[in-house]
């Protein structure tokens, strides 16, 4: 987020997709002093976003009234699966930046969505070792932690089944030490 200058207090960040990386993007945004809006296809994540994670706003992306044009400086897209990009591009202010962290099968938007307003679309996967260490140090200092579900090693097959069924709320972390006792 820092390499895209998303650490400017008072600016606005939209987070598309409230999975594991979306939650972390939201937590970083709040730590950077951004006004964070969570954009989701599901109203079921609203309470978690606003109450537990501290989002400033929650928008159901299918609601035309909530999808206010030119309301965000930055967006991070971590939505699982394909979705239209033009509605999200219209949310960016002039000079806004959309960073793709997800891997949709294709990215399609009308050129006017990009050109009008001098918007930028970028991608990101992971930083180098130095950047990663800086991020870990920042997380420690700001007490930014991922939401996890600790599972015993013998639960691995059930965890995989839950992944397949999309019945997972937080990242699975295997408790190897206590599983081997």
N, C-alpha and C positions, 0 to 999 in steps of 0.2 A: 504494500500500500504506500509505503514511503517513496518508492521509486516513481510512483505516479502522483506524488505530491498530495496524497490523501490524508495528510496529517496537519491540516490547517484548521485550527479551532474556529467554530462558527459556520463552517461550510456544511453542506448537506450530502449525505451518503445514502444511496438506495442499495439494499441487499436483496438480490433476487434468489430465493431458495433458502429456506431455514434448516438446512441439514447441518452436518458437523462443521464444514468449512464456512457455511453461511453464518452459523452462530459465532464462530471465531472472528469473522469479518466484522460482525456487529459489535463484538466486545472490543476489538481494536478501534473501531470507529468511535465508540463511546470514550475510550481511553484517550484518543486524540482530540476529544472535544467537539466531535462532529454531531450534527443533528441526524439521527439515523432513522430511516424509514425501511421497514421490512415489506417486501413485495412477495406475495404468495398466491397460489391458486386456491389455497385452502383456508377458510375462516377458522378451522380447528387449531391453527397455530397462533391465533391472535393473542390469547391470554398469556401464553408462554413468552411471546415476543415482547409484549408491553409490560407484563408484571414481573416475570422471572428474569428476563434478560435486559430490561430497561430501554427498549426501543422507544423513540419519541412518537412514531406513527406506525400504523399497520395498514397496508393497502391490499385489498383483494384485487388481483390483476384483471379479473373479468368485469369489474365494476367501472364502467366508463366515467362515472362521476368522480370516483376516487383517483383515477389516473390523470392527475392534473399536469398539464403540459408545462414544461420548463420550470420544474420545481426542484431539481436535483443538480448538484455540481458534479457528483461522481456516482457511479454504479459499479457494483461487483456482481457478476452473474455466476452463480453456482447452482443454478437450477438443474435438476436431473431431468434429462429428456429434452426433446425438441420443443421449441416455442417460437412464436413470431417475435421479431426484433423491433419492428417499426413502432409499436406502442411504447416500448421501453425507451427507444431513442428519442421519442417526443418528450419524455420526462426530463431529459438533460437540458440544462441551461446552455447559453452560448459558451463555447469553449469547454463543454463538459466532456468527461472521460468515462467510457464503458470498458471495464476490464473483464475479459472472459477467463474464468478459472475452470468452467465446466467444458465438456467435450460433446456438444451437440453434433448430430450427423452432418449438419450444414448450417451455415450462418447466412441468412438472406435478409436484406433490407433494401429499401428504395434508396438510391444515391442521395436524394434530397434529404433523407433522414440524417445523413452524415454531413453533407456539404452545407446545408442551411444551418447556420449556427456554429460552423467550424468545430464540429465534434470529433472526438478521437475514439477509435476502437483499438484496444490493445489486448494482448494475451499475457498470461502469467502461469507458471507452473511452480517453480521453486527457486530460491536464491542460492548463491554460492555458500560455501562453508562459513565465511565471515558474516554474511548477511543473516544466515540462519542462526548463528550464535548470538548476534545482536538482537534478533527477534526473541530468542529464548530468554536472554537477559532482561529485555523489556517486559516480557510476560511475567517473569519472576518479580521484578520491581513493582509492576502494576497489579499483581495478583490476577492475571488473566489465565484461566485454566479451561481446558476443554470439558464439555459435558461428556461423561463416560458411564458405561455400565460395566462393572467388574464382573467377570464370569470365571468359574473354575474351569480348568482345562478339560474336564470330562463333559462340559456343556458345549464344546466346539461344534459338534454336528447340529445340535439344536440351534445354535447361533447362526450357522450357515443356512439352515432352513428358514429362520426368521428373516435373514437377509434376502433370500429368494422371494419370500412373501411380502417384502417391504414392510415388515413389522418391527422396525428398528427405530428407536427414537434417538439414541446416543451411540457414540463409537463404542464398540466392544473392546475391552482390555482384558487379556487373559492373566489371571492371578496364578502365575506358574509356581511361585514359592510356596504358597499355601495349598496348591493343588497336589503337590508331590509329597506332602507329609503323610 
